[in-house]
Amino acid sequence: MSSKNFKFSIITVTKNAEKLIEETASSVCEQSILNDPNLNIQFQYIFVDGDSNDRTNQIIKKIIDKYSHKKNINFKHIIESDDGLYDGLRKGLEIVEGDITAY
């Protein structure tokens, strides 16, 4: 992995998740593999929010600001109405760039 660029994508689908999104996103962004200088890993983190009416998107923006200094993390944040979890997941899967994708 260290000899080539390796990209890992994570999709988090949310709606009205203000109680859990900060813990979830911080857990993903703090993974030790992202901080290993011996690995050449690029990380794509996609948030797909189903147009929450609570503080979910403000918290996501705070997380993006907090971790945007990490050069190996690329964030995408989609906010739009959807038809539920799987529709949100489909939207995320349409834009993944990773060699490995998880949700």
N, C-alpha and C positions, 0 to 999 in steps of 0.2 A: 503494500500500500504506500510506502514512503517514496517509491520511485515514480508514481503517477498521481495525478490529481484524482481524488476519490470524493464523490459527492453523496451525501446522505440527506434525504428529505424526510421531514416530519410534518404531518398535517394534524392540526387540532381544530375540530369542528365545535363551535360553541353557540349557545343562545341563552342569555340571562344566566351566566355562570360566574357572576362577580365573586361568589364565595369560594370558588375553587380555581379560577383561571390563573391567579398569581402563583399559587403553589405549583400548579401543573407546569406552567411555562418556565418558572425558575428551575424546576427540577430538570427539564429538558436542556435548558441553556447552561446548566452547571455540570453536565456530564464530563467526566474526567477525560474522555477521548478527545473532546474539543480543546482541551488545554495541554495536550501532549505535544511538545515541540518536535518529537521524532516522527510524528505522523503528519502527512500532508492531506488533511481532511477538510473539505468544504462542506458547510452545513446549510441547508435551506429549511427555514421554519415558516410554514404557511398556516396562518390563522384564517379560518372561514367562519364568519359570524352571521347568523341568520337574522340580522337586524335587531339586536338586543335592545330592550328598553330599560335596562339597568346600567350599571357602571362598567360592564364587561369591556367595552371598547376603549374606555379611558384607561383601564388597567392594562390592557394589551399595549396601548401606546406607551405607557410607563415602562413596561417590560422591554419593548423595542428600544426605547431611549437608554435604558439601563445597560443593555447588552450590545448596542450598536457599535461600541468601540472595538468589539472583537471582529477582526478583519475576516475571519473564516465563517461568520454567520451572515446569511442573507435572509432578511425577513420579507414576507408578503402578508398583507392584511386586507382581506376582502370582507366588506360589510354589505350584505344585500339579503333581501327576503329569499327564502328557499322553501322547499317542501319537506324539510326535516333533515335528519342526520345524514341519510344516504345521498340526498341531493347536495348537501354541503360537501360531503366527501367527494362526490363526483366533480364538483367545481375545483376542489383542491387537486385531485388526480389529473385534471386537464392541464395543470401548469407545473407539475413536478419536473425537476431536472436531475434528480438523484439517480445514482447507480443502485441504491437501495432506498425504498420508500416504506414508511411506517405511519400508522395513524392510531 
